[in-house]
Structure formats: C-alpha cells, structure tokens
Amino acid sequence: MTTIRLDEAELCPSRGDRSEAVERFVDPREFQALIVSHRRMVRENKGAPLVRGLRDLDTGEIFLVDERRLFEVKR
C-alpha cells in the first residue's frame, strides 16, 4: 500500500477565505455520515472545548457538532 502525503496548502488553496466560511451545527448522525463520506474533509478546530468540526475542502463549509452529543449516538 502506498501512502501519499499532501501539504495542507495543496489540499486547501483558498485558505485565506476561512473567515467567510459558512459554519453550522449539525446532528450527530449527520456528522458521522460526513466523516465516512466521499467528500474531501479535514478536521477543523474552532478552539472551543467540546466542539468538533469538519471543513469541506471543495465548498469551504464547516460542520460542527457538540462532542458530548456525538459520542451519545446509539446505533
């Protein structure tokens, strides 16, 4: 298996546009679906404790979830 490492600059060419990114809280199930989706996502730390985030590299959208709710989801 070959692993290719890409620099963050290559993954997100519009890094300067972060302030204009649309942020929204989503349901824990939707957040879990985003994690395993085929969308190009990276972890987005917002600095707030107990908040997890994902940023879509193609659209710039940021999806947030309360960490406590994320781990309470039953299958």
N, C-alpha and C positions, 0 to 999 in steps of 0.2 A: 504494500500500500504506500503510495507516495503522498506526502503532505506538502502543501504549498502554503507558504506564509505570505500574506499580502500586508503591506503597510496600511495603516489607517487612512493615510492620505489617498491611497488608491481606491479604498473602499468608499470613501465619502468625499468626493471632490468639492462639494458645496458646503464645507464645514463652517464657513463664515455665516451661513444662513440659519444657524441654530436658533437665534433669538426669535425668528419668525416661524419656527416650527409649531404646528398645531399639537397641543398636548391634551389628552383626555384620559380620564379614568375609565377602565373597562371592567366588566365582570370577570371574576377569576377563571371561569371556564373559557371565556374568550381569550384571555391572556395565555392560558395553557395551549390553546389551539394555535395561537400566533407563534409560540415557541417552537412547535413542531411543523409549522407550515413551510412552504417552499419560498416564502418571501425572504428577501435579504434583510436580516435583522441583526442588530448589535445591541448589547446591553447599554442602557442609558442611566447613569447615576445622577440623580437630581439633588443629592446632598441631604434630602430629608430622610430621617431614620424611618424604617419600616415601610418605605415606598420602593417598589421595584419598577423598572422601566425598560421598554424595548423601543428602539428607533428603527423605523423602516428606512433603509438606505436609498430607496428609489423615490419615495414620496416625502420623506422628512418627518412624517407623522411620529409622534411619541405616544406610546401606550403605557399607562401607569396602572398599578394595582397596589392595594394595601397588602403588605406581606402577610399580615395575620390572617386575612381572608383567603389568600392564595393557598396557604397550607391547610386550611379547614375544609376545602372542597372534597366531598366524598365522591367516589367513583360509582 
